[in-house]
Amino acid sequence: MFLPSHTRIYLATGGTDMRKAINGLSILVEDRLRLDPFSGHLFAFCNRCRNMVRILYWDRNGFCLWHKRLEKQFFTWPDSVDQTIELDIRQLRWLLEGLKISQIDGHNKLDYKTLI
């Protein structure tokens, strides 16, 4: 998955009613998460049974909705007192693969700049 470097990924903790489609999820982004659904950032939601994920984002002239449903397993979706958790693309991939993002601690990201 390629994302522009300025794209952020927000995960709504806990379970979300998956009867909600684009309109309902965009309202949740604005009202519950207090974020701008038109920002181009990704907003991830999981159902209460932990077998379905939806990712909502705005792409230039319309909303896109990505959906994954597991047939036999479950996502290790965080239950947290916080409404949102910000992830990077690696953590999102791990989460979608069934890994717990709280237990994964890879190498730290380094940011170097040249003097030129």
N, C-alpha and C positions, 0 to 999 in steps of 0.2 A: 504494500500500500504506500503510495507516494503522497506526501502532504507538504505543502509549502512550509517553510521554517517558522513562519509566524502563526501557524495553526495550533490552537490549543485543544486539548481533549479533556472534557469534563464528564465525570461519571456520577450519576445520581445514585446515591447509596440506598440500600433497602429495595423493596419491591415496588414495581410500578404496574398499574392496570394496563395490560397490553391490548385492551379493546380500543385504546387511544391510538389514533393514526397520526398523520402529520399535523393536523390542526390541534388536536389535544396535546400532543407532545410539545409543540411550539409554545403553547400556553403554559405548560409546566415549566419549560425553560425560563420563561419570563416571570411567572408568578412564584413558583416554588424555589427555583435556583437563583433567581434575581440576576439573570444574564440575558444578553441580547441574542435571540435566535437567528438574527440576520447577520451575525458577525462572520460567518464562514467557519467557525469553530465546530468541533464535533461534540455531540451530547449523547452519551450512552445511557441506556435504561435497561433494566432486567425485570422480568416478572417475578412474582412471589414464589413460584415453584422452582426458579433458578434454571429453567431449561430454555429460555428464550431471551435474546438480546436484540434491541433495536438501537440504531445509531442515526441520529437526525443531524443534518447540516444544510446550510444554505449554499447553493452553487450558482452564483451570478444572477440568475433570473428565476429561480425556483428552489423549493425544498427537495432534498433527496432523503430517502429513508432506506437504510441498510438493515436487513433482518436476518438473524440466524436462529434456528431452532434445533436443539439437540434431541435426538431420538431416544437415547438411553442414559446419557450422563447429565451432569449438572455443572453450571458455572459456579465458581467459588467467589461469588459477588460479595463485596464487603457490606456488612451492617455496621453503620457508624452513626454517631450522634450528629456528625456534620452532614449537611445536605448534599455537598458535592466533594469530590476528590479530583484533583487535577493529575492527569497521567501524561506520560510521554508515549510515543508510538510503540516502544518496546514493551512497556507495561500493558498497553492495550492488547498487543499480540499475545503476551503471556496469559492474560485474563481470558482471551478467546480460546486459548489452547487448554484451559482448565487449571492453570497454575494460580496459586495465591500470590497476589502482588505484594502482600505484607511480608512474605518470607523470602522474597527474592532480593538479593543485594549483589548486583554485579559491580564491575569496575566503575569508579566515578568518572563522569564526563569531564574532560579537560578542555578549556577554551584558551587557545594561544593566539596571539596577534603578532604580526611582524612589525618591525620598527620602520619599515619603508612607507 
